[in-house]
Every structure is written in C-alpha cells, then in structure tokens.
Amino acid sequence: MNPLRLLILAVLCYILYRLLTGDGKRVEKGGSSRLESRDVLVEDPVCKVCVPKKQAFSLEEHGKTTYFCSDECRKKFINGKGE
Ligand SMILES: [Zn+2]
C-alpha cells in the first residue's frame, strides 16, 4: 500500500473524528476545574510556608483556626506557646 494513501486516510479519519466530537474547542477548556475555589492557601506561622488549606494541618483554639504545613510545625507551635 502507498504510504501517501495511509496519510490521506489518517487525515480523513481525523476530520471525521473532529466532526463527531464537536468543534474541537472543548479540549482547551476543562481539565483542572476540580481544584479551583476550594484550594485556598494558608500561611504556616511556624515556618512561614503557604500550604493549600485542604492539605494543611489545622489547630483550633479560642474559636480561631491556625493552619500548618505539617504535624511537626503544629507541635512546635503548641510547644512554643506553652513555654
Ligand atoms: Zn511548617
């Protein structure tokens, strides 16, 4: 078989595919719409690092929530306060 024919066939398949799947603009959008708005950054007061709220370790005291990058930082914060 002529390789050029294969190429034409491939192009035709591609065009057909595009026609079947809409205008093709769909691909650009979409993607990571799952982690928008809820992914708020919070600052760790111990090491001053910003971490996504969802991944942060939180400590609630006196009705105020403080967020940390790790359990280690949270412990440091608690220990530092006690002294
Ligand atoms: Zn930290």
PDB file of the backbone (N, CA, C, O) and the ligand in Angstrom, with CONECT records:
HET     ZN  A 101       1
ATOM      1  N   MET A   1       0.842  -1.207   0.000  1.00  0.00           N
ATOM      2  CA  MET A   1       0.000   0.000   0.000  1.00  0.00           C
ATOM      3  C   MET A   1       0.872   1.250   0.000  1.00  0.00           C
ATOM      4  O   MET A   1       1.928   1.294   0.630  1.00  0.00           O
ATOM      5  N   ASN A   2       0.415   2.238  -0.704  1.00  0.00           N
ATOM      6  CA  ASN A   2       1.137   3.515  -0.800  1.00  0.00           C
ATOM      7  C   ASN A   2       1.077   4.261   0.545  1.00  0.00           C
ATOM      8  O   ASN A   2      -0.008   4.446   1.096  1.00  0.00           O
ATOM      9  N   PRO A   3       2.223   4.685   1.070  1.00  0.00           N
ATOM     10  CA  PRO A   3       2.229   5.402   2.354  1.00  0.00           C
ATOM     11  C   PRO A   3       1.428   6.699   2.306  1.00  0.00           C
ATOM     12  O   PRO A   3       0.883   7.139   3.319  1.00  0.00           O
ATOM     13  N   LEU A   4       1.360   7.310   1.119  1.00  0.00           N
ATOM     14  CA  LEU A   4       0.609   8.557   0.971  1.00  0.00           C
ATOM     15  C   LEU A   4      -0.878   8.313   1.174  1.00  0.00           C
ATOM     16  O   LEU A   4      -1.594   9.151   1.720  1.00  0.00           O
ATOM     17  N   ARG A   5      -1.325   7.148   0.724  1.00  0.00           N
ATOM     18  CA  ARG A   5      -2.740   6.793   0.906  1.00  0.00           C
ATOM     19  C   ARG A   5      -3.067   6.651   2.381  1.00  0.00           C
ATOM     20  O   ARG A   5      -4.130   7.062   2.847  1.00  0.00           O
ATOM     21  N   LEU A   6      -2.136   6.063   3.095  1.00  0.00           N
ATOM     22  CA  LEU A   6      -2.315   5.892   4.539  1.00  0.00           C
ATOM     23  C   LEU A   6      -2.447   7.252   5.224  1.00  0.00           C
ATOM     24  O   LEU A   6      -3.250   7.440   6.138  1.00  0.00           O
ATOM     25  N   LEU A   7      -1.624   8.195   4.745  1.00  0.00           N
ATOM     26  CA  LEU A   7      -1.639   9.537   5.322  1.00  0.00           C
ATOM     27  C   LEU A   7      -2.985  10.208   5.071  1.00  0.00           C
ATOM     28  O   LEU A   7      -3.575  10.814   5.966  1.00  0.00           O
ATOM     29  N   ILE A   8      -3.456  10.084   3.826  1.00  0.00           N
ATOM     30  CA  ILE A   8      -4.749  10.674   3.479  1.00  0.00           C
ATOM     31  C   ILE A   8      -5.861  10.035   4.304  1.00  0.00           C
ATOM     32  O   ILE A   8      -6.770  10.714   4.781  1.00  0.00           O
ATOM     33  N   LEU A   9      -5.772   8.744   4.459  1.00  0.00           N
ATOM     34  CA  LEU A   9      -6.755   8.011   5.247  1.00  0.00           C
ATOM     35  C   LEU A   9      -6.747   8.501   6.697  1.00  0.00           C
ATOM     36  O   LEU A   9      -7.794   8.663   7.323  1.00  0.00           O
ATOM     37  N   ALA A  10      -5.529   8.732   7.214  1.00  0.00           N
ATOM     38  CA  ALA A  10      -5.382   9.211   8.586  1.00  0.00           C
ATOM     39  C   ALA A  10      -6.007  10.594   8.746  1.00  0.00           C
ATOM     40  O   ALA A  10      -6.683  10.878   9.736  1.00  0.00           O
ATOM     41  N   VAL A  11      -5.763  11.457   7.738  1.00  0.00           N
ATOM     42  CA  VAL A  11      -6.316  12.810   7.777  1.00  0.00           C
ATOM     43  C   VAL A  11      -7.837  12.759   7.725  1.00  0.00           C
ATOM     44  O   VAL A  11      -8.520  13.485   8.448  1.00  0.00           O
ATOM     45  N   LEU A  12      -8.355  11.898   6.866  1.00  0.00           N
ATOM     46  CA  LEU A  12      -9.803  11.750   6.755  1.00  0.00           C
ATOM     47  C   LEU A  12     -10.404  11.266   8.072  1.00  0.00           C
ATOM     48  O   LEU A  12     -11.455  11.739   8.504  1.00  0.00           O
ATOM     49  N   CYS A  13      -9.724  10.327   8.691  1.00  0.00           N
ATOM     50  CA  CYS A  13     -10.180   9.811   9.983  1.00  0.00           C
ATOM     51  C   CYS A  13     -10.183  10.933  11.018  1.00  0.00           C
ATOM     52  O   CYS A  13     -11.101  11.039  11.832  1.00  0.00           O
ATOM     53  N   TYR A  14      -9.154  11.761  10.976  1.00  0.00           N
ATOM     54  CA  TYR A  14      -9.032  12.869  11.908  1.00  0.00           C
ATOM     55  C   TYR A  14     -10.175  13.868  11.732  1.00  0.00           C
ATOM     56  O   TYR A  14     -10.785  14.317  12.703  1.00  0.00           O
ATOM     57  N   ILE A  15     -10.453  14.208  10.458  1.00  0.00           N
ATOM     58  CA  ILE A  15     -11.546  15.138  10.171  1.00  0.00           C
ATOM     59  C   ILE A  15     -12.878  14.563  10.642  1.00  0.00           C
ATOM     60  O   ILE A  15     -13.697  15.264  11.237  1.00  0.00           O
ATOM     61  N   LEU A  16     -13.076  13.296  10.370  1.00  0.00           N
ATOM     62  CA  LEU A  16     -14.296  12.621  10.787  1.00  0.00           C
ATOM     63  C   LEU A  16     -14.422  12.650  12.310  1.00  0.00           C
ATOM     64  O   LEU A  16     -15.496  12.880  12.866  1.00  0.00           O
ATOM     65  N   TYR A  17     -13.297  12.411  12.954  1.00  0.00           N
ATOM     66  CA  TYR A  17     -13.257  12.413  14.411  1.00  0.00           C
ATOM     67  C   TYR A  17     -13.636  13.790  14.964  1.00  0.00           C
ATOM     68  O   TYR A  17     -14.399  13.910  15.923  1.00  0.00           O
ATOM     69  N   ARG A  18     -13.078  14.825  14.326  1.00  0.00           N
ATOM     70  CA  ARG A  18     -13.362  16.202  14.737  1.00  0.00           C
ATOM     71  C   ARG A  18     -14.834  16.531  14.566  1.00  0.00           C
ATOM     72  O   ARG A  18     -15.436  17.202  15.404  1.00  0.00           O
ATOM     73  N   LEU A  19     -15.407  16.048  13.463  1.00  0.00           N
ATOM     74  CA  LEU A  19     -16.815  16.312  13.202  1.00  0.00           C
ATOM     75  C   LEU A  19     -17.699  15.629  14.236  1.00  0.00           C
ATOM     76  O   LEU A  19     -18.714  16.174  14.667  1.00  0.00           O
ATOM     77  N   LEU A  20     -17.297  14.438  14.620  1.00  0.00           N
ATOM     78  CA  LEU A  20     -18.094  13.662  15.565  1.00  0.00           C
ATOM     79  C   LEU A  20     -17.980  14.199  16.988  1.00  0.00           C
ATOM     80  O   LEU A  20     -18.929  14.106  17.767  1.00  0.00           O
ATOM     81  N   THR A  21     -16.839  14.750  17.324  1.00  0.00           N
ATOM     82  CA  THR A  21     -16.624  15.197  18.700  1.00  0.00           C
ATOM     83  C   THR A  21     -16.862  16.692  18.893  1.00  0.00           C
ATOM     84  O   THR A  21     -16.437  17.260  19.899  1.00  0.00           O
ATOM     85  N   GLY A  22     -17.534  17.331  17.945  1.00  0.00           N
ATOM     86  CA  GLY A  22     -17.812  18.750  18.101  1.00  0.00           C
ATOM     87  C   GLY A  22     -16.771  19.594  17.427  1.00  0.00           C
ATOM     88  O   GLY A  22     -16.100  19.125  16.507  1.00  0.00           O
ATOM     89  N   ASP A  23     -16.614  20.827  17.856  1.00  0.00           N
ATOM     90  CA  ASP A  23     -15.732  21.752  17.155  1.00  0.00           C
ATOM     91  C   ASP A  23     -14.271  21.660  17.601  1.00  0.00           C
ATOM     92  O   ASP A  23     -13.414  22.358  17.059  1.00  0.00           O
ATOM     93  N   GLY A  24     -13.988  20.819  18.568  1.00  0.00           N
ATOM     94  CA  GLY A  24     -12.605  20.647  18.974  1.00  0.00           C
ATOM     95  C   GLY A  24     -12.119  21.673  19.975  1.00  0.00           C
ATOM     96  O   GLY A  24     -10.994  21.580  20.466  1.00  0.00           O
ATOM     97  N   LYS A  25     -12.955  22.649  20.282  1.00  0.00           N
ATOM     98  CA  LYS A  25     -12.538  23.672  21.245  1.00  0.00           C
ATOM     99  C   LYS A  25     -12.693  23.189  22.682  1.00  0.00           C
ATOM    100  O   LYS A  25     -12.153  23.774  23.621  1.00  0.00           O
ATOM    101  N   ARG A  26     -13.441  22.113  22.820  1.00  0.00           N
ATOM    102  CA  ARG A  26     -13.680  21.573  24.143  1.00  0.00           C
ATOM    103  C   ARG A  26     -12.393  21.189  24.867  1.00  0.00           C
ATOM    104  O   ARG A  26     -12.285  21.305  26.088  1.00  0.00           O
ATOM    105  N   VAL A  27     -11.444  20.739  24.097  1.00  0.00           N
ATOM    106  CA  VAL A  27     -10.208  20.211  24.669  1.00  0.00           C
ATOM    107  C   VAL A  27      -9.425  21.296  25.423  1.00  0.00           C
ATOM    108  O   VAL A  27      -8.805  21.024  26.451  1.00  0.00           O
ATOM    109  N   GLU A  28      -9.464  22.531  24.897  1.00  0.00           N
ATOM    110  CA  GLU A  28      -8.700  23.610  25.528  1.00  0.00           C
ATOM    111  C   GLU A  28      -9.165  23.884  26.961  1.00  0.00           C
ATOM    112  O   GLU A  28      -8.364  24.009  27.887  1.00  0.00           O
ATOM    113  N   LYS A  29     -10.487  23.972  27.105  1.00  0.00           N
ATOM    114  CA  LYS A  29     -11.003  24.203  28.454  1.00  0.00           C
ATOM    115  C   LYS A  29     -11.005  22.889  29.219  1.00  0.00           C
ATOM    116  O   LYS A  29     -10.276  21.959  28.874  1.00  0.00           O
ATOM    117  N   GLY A  30     -11.817  22.816  30.244  1.00  0.00           N
ATOM    118  CA  GLY A  30     -11.859  21.588  31.015  1.00  0.00           C
ATOM    119  C   GLY A  30     -10.542  21.360  31.710  1.00  0.00           C
ATOM    120  O   GLY A  30      -9.729  22.279  31.813  1.00  0.00           O
ATOM    121  N   GLY A  31     -10.315  20.162  32.187  1.00  0.00           N
ATOM    122  CA  GLY A  31      -9.059  19.897  32.865  1.00  0.00           C
ATOM    123  C   GLY A  31      -9.183  20.068  34.359  1.00  0.00           C
ATOM    124  O   GLY A  31      -9.996  19.405  35.003  1.00  0.00           O
ATOM    125  N   SER A  32      -8.375  20.960  34.914  1.00  0.00           N
ATOM    126  CA  SER A  32      -8.312  21.062  36.370  1.00  0.00           C
ATOM    127  C   SER A  32      -9.347  22.017  36.951  1.00  0.00           C
ATOM    128  O   SER A  32      -8.996  22.984  37.627  1.00  0.00           O
ATOM    129  N   SER A  33     -10.613  21.747  36.691  1.00  0.00           N
ATOM    130  CA  SER A  33     -11.651  22.593  37.281  1.00  0.00           C
ATOM    131  C   SER A  33     -12.034  22.066  38.655  1.00  0.00           C
ATOM    132  O   SER A  33     -12.821  22.677  39.378  1.00  0.00           O
ATOM    133  N   ARG A  34     -11.463  20.922  38.996  1.00  0.00           N
ATOM    134  CA  ARG A  34     -11.800  20.284  40.256  1.00  0.00           C
ATOM    135  C   ARG A  34     -11.207  21.024  41.457  1.00  0.00           C
ATOM    136  O   ARG A  34     -11.856  21.158  42.494  1.00  0.00           O
ATOM    137  N   LEU A  35      -9.963  21.504  41.305  1.00  0.00           N
ATOM    138  CA  LEU A  35      -9.338  22.118  42.464  1.00  0.00           C
ATOM    139  C   LEU A  35      -9.326  23.641  42.489  1.00  0.00           C
ATOM    140  O   LEU A  35      -8.428  24.208  43.111  1.00  0.00           O
ATOM    141  N   GLU A  36     -10.229  24.313  41.879  1.00  0.00           N
ATOM    142  CA  GLU A  36     -10.239  25.776  41.954  1.00  0.00           C
ATOM    143  C   GLU A  36     -10.673  26.276  43.333  1.00  0.00           C
ATOM    144  O   GLU A  36     -10.186  25.791  44.354  1.00  0.00           O
ATOM    145  N   SER A  37     -11.556  27.212  43.358  1.00  0.00           N
ATOM    146  CA  SER A  37     -12.075  27.911  44.543  1.00  0.00           C
ATOM    147  C   SER A  37     -11.757  27.333  45.929  1.00  0.00           C
ATOM    148  O   SER A  37     -11.430  28.087  46.846  1.00  0.00           O
ATOM    149  N   ARG A  38     -11.847  26.029  46.091  1.00  0.00           N
ATOM    150  CA  ARG A  38     -11.644  25.458  47.424  1.00  0.00           C
ATOM    151  C   ARG A  38     -10.158  25.422  47.807  1.00  0.00           C
ATOM    152  O   ARG A  38      -9.816  25.254  48.978  1.00  0.00           O
ATOM    153  N   ASP A  39      -9.301  25.579  46.829  1.00  0.00           N
ATOM    154  CA  ASP A  39      -7.877  25.457  47.095  1.00  0.00           C
ATOM    155  C   ASP A  39      -7.287  26.780  47.582  1.00  0.00           C
ATOM    156  O   ASP A  39      -6.558  27.443  46.845  1.00  0.00           O
ATOM    157  N   VAL A  40      -7.595  27.156  48.794  1.00  0.00           N
ATOM    158  CA  VAL A  40      -7.119  28.404  49.361  1.00  0.00           C
ATOM    159  C   VAL A  40      -5.784  28.179  50.045  1.00  0.00           C
ATOM    160  O   VAL A  40      -5.585  27.175  50.729  1.00  0.00           O
ATOM    161  N   LEU A  41      -4.876  29.118  49.856  1.00  0.00           N
ATOM    162  CA  LEU A  41      -3.575  28.994  50.502  1.00  0.00           C
ATOM    163  C   LEU A  41      -3.603  29.627  51.889  1.00  0.00           C
ATOM    164  O   LEU A  41      -4.151  30.712  52.086  1.00  0.00           O
ATOM    165  N   VAL A  42      -3.012  28.937  52.826  1.00  0.00           N
ATOM    166  CA  VAL A  42      -2.920  29.450  54.188  1.00  0.00           C
ATOM    167  C   VAL A  42      -1.456  29.470  54.603  1.00  0.00           C
ATOM    168  O   VAL A  42      -0.659  28.651  54.144  1.00  0.00           O
ATOM    169  N   GLU A  43      -1.109  30.405  55.469  1.00  0.00           N
ATOM    170  CA  GLU A  43       0.289  30.504  55.870  1.00  0.00           C
ATOM    171  C   GLU A  43       0.559  29.808  57.184  1.00  0.00           C
ATOM    172  O   GLU A  43      -0.174  29.956  58.161  1.00  0.00           O
ATOM    173  N   ASP A  44       1.623  29.054  57.173  1.00  0.00           N
ATOM    174  CA  ASP A  44       2.080  28.365  58.365  1.00  0.00           C
ATOM    175  C   ASP A  44       2.862  29.379  59.211  1.00  0.00           C
ATOM    176  O   ASP A  44       3.879  29.892  58.744  1.00  0.00           O
ATOM    177  N   PRO A  45       2.419  29.685  60.445  1.00  0.00           N
ATOM    178  CA  PRO A  45       3.097  30.702  61.258  1.00  0.00           C
ATOM    179  C   PRO A  45       4.457  30.244  61.788  1.00  0.00           C
ATOM    180  O   PRO A  45       5.250  31.063  62.253  1.00  0.00           O
ATOM    181  N   VAL A  46       4.726  28.952  61.719  1.00  0.00           N
ATOM    182  CA  VAL A  46       5.993  28.435  62.231  1.00  0.00           C
ATOM    183  C   VAL A  46       7.103  28.587  61.202  1.00  0.00           C
ATOM    184  O   VAL A  46       8.142  29.177  61.497  1.00  0.00           O
ATOM    185  N   CYS A  47       6.898  28.065  60.004  1.00  0.00           N
ATOM    186  CA  CYS A  47       7.957  28.141  59.001  1.00  0.00           C
ATOM    187  C   CYS A  47       7.613  29.090  57.852  1.00  0.00           C
ATOM    188  O   CYS A  47       8.343  29.171  56.864  1.00  0.00           O
ATOM    189  N   LYS A  48       6.493  29.808  57.990  1.00  0.00           N
ATOM    190  CA  LYS A  48       6.094  30.822  57.002  1.00  0.00           C
ATOM    191  C   LYS A  48       5.921  30.294  55.587  1.00  0.00           C
ATOM    192  O   LYS A  48       6.211  30.980  54.607  1.00  0.00           O
ATOM    193  N   VAL A  49       5.451  29.084  55.509  1.00  0.00           N
ATOM    194  CA  VAL A  49       5.231  28.468  54.201  1.00  0.00           C
ATOM    195  C   VAL A  49       3.732  28.479  53.904  1.00  0.00           C
ATOM    196  O   VAL A  49       2.912  28.270  54.798  1.00  0.00           O
ATOM    197  N   CYS A  50       3.388  28.724  52.651  1.00  0.00           N
ATOM    198  CA  CYS A  50       1.989  28.710  52.259  1.00  0.00           C
ATOM    199  C   CYS A  50       1.587  27.309  51.808  1.00  0.00           C
ATOM    200  O   CYS A  50       2.244  26.710  50.957  1.00  0.00           O
ATOM    201  N   VAL A  51       0.529  26.805  52.372  1.00  0.00           N
ATOM    202  CA  VAL A  51       0.055  25.470  52.016  1.00  0.00           C
ATOM    203  C   VAL A  51      -1.421  25.518  51.657  1.00  0.00           C
ATOM    204  O   VAL A  51      -2.166  26.328  52.208  1.00  0.00           O
ATOM    205  N   PRO A  52      -1.850  24.660  50.741  1.00  0.00           N
ATOM    206  CA  PRO A  52      -3.280  24.591  50.419  1.00  0.00           C
ATOM    207  C   PRO A  52      -4.077  24.156  51.647  1.00  0.00           C
ATOM    208  O   PRO A  52      -3.703  23.213  52.344  1.00  0.00           O
ATOM    209  N   LYS A  53      -5.153  24.841  51.891  1.00  0.00           N
ATOM    210  CA  LYS A  53      -5.969  24.598  53.077  1.00  0.00           C
ATOM    211  C   LYS A  53      -6.356  23.128  53.237  1.00  0.00           C
ATOM    212  O   LYS A  53      -6.402  22.589  54.342  1.00  0.00           O
ATOM    213  N   LYS A  54      -6.636  22.497  52.082  1.00  0.00           N
ATOM    214  CA  LYS A  54      -7.074  21.099  52.116  1.00  0.00           C
ATOM    215  C   LYS A  54      -6.003  20.182  52.673  1.00  0.00           C
ATOM    216  O   LYS A  54      -6.304  19.177  53.317  1.00  0.00           O
ATOM    217  N   GLN A  55      -4.735  20.539  52.419  1.00  0.00           N
ATOM    218  CA  GLN A  55      -3.635  19.683  52.863  1.00  0.00           C
ATOM    219  C   GLN A  55      -3.069  20.109  54.205  1.00  0.00           C
ATOM    220  O   GLN A  55      -2.254  19.404  54.801  1.00  0.00           O
ATOM    221  N   ALA A  56      -3.505  21.266  54.674  1.00  0.00           N
ATOM    222  CA  ALA A  56      -2.916  21.821  55.883  1.00  0.00           C
ATOM    223  C   ALA A  56      -3.386  21.097  57.140  1.00  0.00           C
ATOM    224  O   ALA A  56      -4.479  20.532  57.180  1.00  0.00           O
ATOM    225  N   PHE A  57      -2.543  21.128  58.156  1.00  0.00           N
ATOM    226  CA  PHE A  57      -2.890  20.603  59.472  1.00  0.00           C
ATOM    227  C   PHE A  57      -3.447  21.771  60.269  1.00  0.00           C
ATOM    228  O   PHE A  57      -2.801  22.812  60.386  1.00  0.00           O
ATOM    229  N   SER A  58      -4.625  21.604  60.809  1.00  0.00           N
ATOM    230  CA  SER A  58      -5.240  22.735  61.486  1.00  0.00           C
ATOM    231  C   SER A  58      -5.235  22.572  62.996  1.00  0.00           C
ATOM    232  O   SER A  58      -5.214  21.463  63.529  1.00  0.00           O
ATOM    233  N   LEU A  59      -5.254  23.707  63.660  1.00  0.00           N
ATOM    234  CA  LEU A  59      -5.323  23.740  65.118  1.00  0.00           C
ATOM    235  C   LEU A  59      -6.349  24.790  65.493  1.00  0.00           C
ATOM    236  O   LEU A  59      -6.240  25.955  65.112  1.00  0.00           O
ATOM    237  N   GLU A  60      -7.353  24.354  66.250  1.00  0.00           N
ATOM    238  CA  GLU A  60      -8.400  25.295  66.614  1.00  0.00           C
ATOM    239  C   GLU A  60      -8.291  25.641  68.087  1.00  0.00           C
ATOM    240  O   GLU A  60      -8.294  24.765  68.952  1.00  0.00           O
ATOM    241  N   GLU A  61      -8.196  26.930  68.353  1.00  0.00           N
ATOM    242  CA  GLU A  61      -8.173  27.381  69.742  1.00  0.00           C
ATOM    243  C   GLU A  61      -8.811  28.749  69.842  1.00  0.00           C
ATOM    244  O   GLU A  61      -8.588  29.611  68.992  1.00  0.00           O
ATOM    245  N   HIS A  62      -9.595  28.947  70.868  1.00  0.00           N
ATOM    246  CA  HIS A  62     -10.320  30.194  71.093  1.00  0.00           C
ATOM    247  C   HIS A  62     -11.130  30.599  69.866  1.00  0.00           C
ATOM    248  O   HIS A  62     -11.228  31.783  69.541  1.00  0.00           O
ATOM    249  N   GLY A  63     -11.703  29.624  69.195  1.00  0.00           N
ATOM    250  CA  GLY A  63     -12.531  29.889  68.030  1.00  0.00           C
ATOM    251  C   GLY A  63     -11.761  30.326  66.813  1.00  0.00           C
ATOM    252  O   GLY A  63     -12.356  30.683  65.797  1.00  0.00           O
ATOM    253  N   LYS A  64     -10.434  30.306  66.897  1.00  0.00           N
ATOM    254  CA  LYS A  64      -9.607  30.701  65.757  1.00  0.00           C
ATOM    255  C   LYS A  64      -8.834  29.498  65.248  1.00  0.00           C
ATOM    256  O   LYS A  64      -8.230  28.758  66.026  1.00  0.00           O
ATOM    257  N   THR A  65      -8.857  29.309  63.942  1.00  0.00           N
ATOM    258  CA  THR A  65      -8.166  28.165  63.367  1.00  0.00           C
ATOM    259  C   THR A  65      -6.839  28.599  62.758  1.00  0.00           C
ATOM    260  O   THR A  65      -6.780  29.543  61.969  1.00  0.00           O
ATOM    261  N   THR A  66      -5.779  27.897  63.137  1.00  0.00           N
ATOM    262  CA  THR A  66      -4.464  28.166  62.583  1.00  0.00           C
ATOM    263  C   THR A  66      -4.054  26.958  61.758  1.00  0.00           C
ATOM    264  O   THR A  66      -4.310  25.816  62.142  1.00  0.00           O
ATOM    265  N   TYR A  67      -3.419  27.215  60.624  1.00  0.00           N
ATOM    266  CA  TYR A  67      -3.042  26.122  59.731  1.00  0.00           C
ATOM    267  C   TYR A  67      -1.531  25.955  59.645  1.00  0.00           C
ATOM    268  O   TYR A  67      -0.766  26.919  59.681  1.00  0.00           O
ATOM    269  N   PHE A  68      -1.133  24.690  59.531  1.00  0.00           N
ATOM    270  CA  PHE A  68       0.290  24.367  59.456  1.00  0.00           C
ATOM    271  C   PHE A  68       0.575  23.434  58.290  1.00  0.00           C
ATOM    272  O   PHE A  68      -0.306  22.721  57.810  1.00  0.00           O
ATOM    273  N   CYS A  69       1.837  23.455  57.844  1.00  0.00           N
ATOM    274  CA  CYS A  69       2.208  22.622  56.700  1.00  0.00           C
ATOM    275  C   CYS A  69       2.354  21.170  57.119  1.00  0.00           C
ATOM    276  O   CYS A  69       2.168  20.259  56.312  1.00  0.00           O
ATOM    277  N   SER A  70       2.687  20.960  58.383  1.00  0.00           N
ATOM    278  CA  SER A  70       2.881  19.584  58.849  1.00  0.00           C
ATOM    279  C   SER A  70       2.515  19.464  60.320  1.00  0.00           C
ATOM    280  O   SER A  70       2.352  20.459  61.026  1.00  0.00           O
ATOM    281  N   ASP A  71       2.393  18.227  60.756  1.00  0.00           N
ATOM    282  CA  ASP A  71       2.073  17.964  62.153  1.00  0.00           C
ATOM    283  C   ASP A  71       3.215  18.443  63.043  1.00  0.00           C
ATOM    284  O   ASP A  71       3.011  18.871  64.179  1.00  0.00           O
ATOM    285  N   GLU A  72       4.420  18.355  62.492  1.00  0.00           N
ATOM    286  CA  GLU A  72       5.614  18.799  63.213  1.00  0.00           C
ATOM    287  C   GLU A  72       5.529  20.286  63.568  1.00  0.00           C
ATOM    288  O   GLU A  72       5.807  20.687  64.698  1.00  0.00           O
ATOM    289  N   CYS A  73       5.143  21.085  62.585  1.00  0.00           N
ATOM    290  CA  CYS A  73       5.023  22.517  62.795  1.00  0.00           C
ATOM    291  C   CYS A  73       3.925  22.825  63.797  1.00  0.00           C
ATOM    292  O   CYS A  73       4.038  23.744  64.609  1.00  0.00           O
ATOM    293  N   ARG A  74       2.871  22.044  63.724  1.00  0.00           N
ATOM    294  CA  ARG A  74       1.767  22.250  64.657  1.00  0.00           C
ATOM    295  C   ARG A  74       2.235  22.007  66.090  1.00  0.00           C
ATOM    296  O   ARG A  74       1.897  22.758  67.005  1.00  0.00           O
ATOM    297  N   LYS A  75       3.030  20.926  66.269  1.00  0.00           N
ATOM    298  CA  LYS A  75       3.557  20.612  67.602  1.00  0.00           C
ATOM    299  C   LYS A  75       4.498  21.706  68.087  1.00  0.00           C
ATOM    300  O   LYS A  75       4.466  22.101  69.253  1.00  0.00           O
ATOM    301  N   LYS A  76       5.340  22.191  67.171  1.00  0.00           N
ATOM    302  CA  LYS A  76       6.261  23.274  67.522  1.00  0.00           C
ATOM    303  C   LYS A  76       5.493  24.491  67.996  1.00  0.00           C
ATOM    304  O   LYS A  76       5.861  25.142  68.974  1.00  0.00           O
ATOM    305  N   PHE A  77       4.423  24.782  67.285  1.00  0.00           N
ATOM    306  CA  PHE A  77       3.594  25.940  67.610  1.00  0.00           C
ATOM    307  C   PHE A  77       2.985  25.783  69.002  1.00  0.00           C
ATOM    308  O   PHE A  77       3.001  26.717  69.805  1.00  0.00           O
ATOM    309  N   ILE A  78       2.449  24.599  69.279  1.00  0.00           N
ATOM    310  CA  ILE A  78       1.829  24.338  70.581  1.00  0.00           C
ATOM    311  C   ILE A  78       2.884  24.401  71.686  1.00  0.00           C
ATOM    312  O   ILE A  78       2.652  25.021  72.723  1.00  0.00           O
ATOM    313  N   ASN A  79       4.024  23.776  71.480  1.00  0.00           N
ATOM    314  CA  ASN A  79       5.095  23.776  72.452  1.00  0.00           C
ATOM    315  C   ASN A  79       5.627  25.191  72.699  1.00  0.00           C
ATOM    316  O   ASN A  79       5.883  25.573  73.840  1.00  0.00           O
ATOM    317  N   GLY A  80       5.787  25.942  71.652  1.00  0.00           N
ATOM    318  CA  GLY A  80       6.281  27.301  71.748  1.00  0.00           C
ATOM    319  C   GLY A  80       5.358  28.180  72.560  1.00  0.00           C
ATOM    320  O   GLY A  80       5.801  29.106  73.238  1.00  0.00           O
ATOM    321  N   LYS A  81       4.067  27.884  72.489  1.00  0.00           N
ATOM    322  CA  LYS A  81       3.097  28.682  73.233  1.00  0.00           C
ATOM    323  C   LYS A  81       3.120  28.375  74.717  1.00  0.00           C
ATOM    324  O   LYS A  81       2.960  29.259  75.558  1.00  0.00           O
ATOM    325  N   GLY A  82       3.327  27.083  75.024  1.00  0.00           N
ATOM    326  CA  GLY A  82       3.274  26.636  76.399  1.00  0.00           C
ATOM    327  C   GLY A  82       4.367  27.207  77.270  1.00  0.00           C
ATOM    328  O   GLY A  82       4.188  27.360  78.478  1.00  0.00           O
ATOM    329  N   GLU A  83       5.495  27.521  76.670  1.00  0.00           N
ATOM    330  CA  GLU A  83       6.622  27.983  77.479  1.00  0.00           C
ATOM    331  C   GLU A  83       6.526  29.449  77.869  1.00  0.00           C
ATOM    332  O   GLU A  83       7.411  29.966  78.551  1.00  0.00           O
TER     333      GLU A  83
HETATM  334 ZN    ZN A 101       5.653  24.434  58.557  1.00  0.00          ZN2+
END
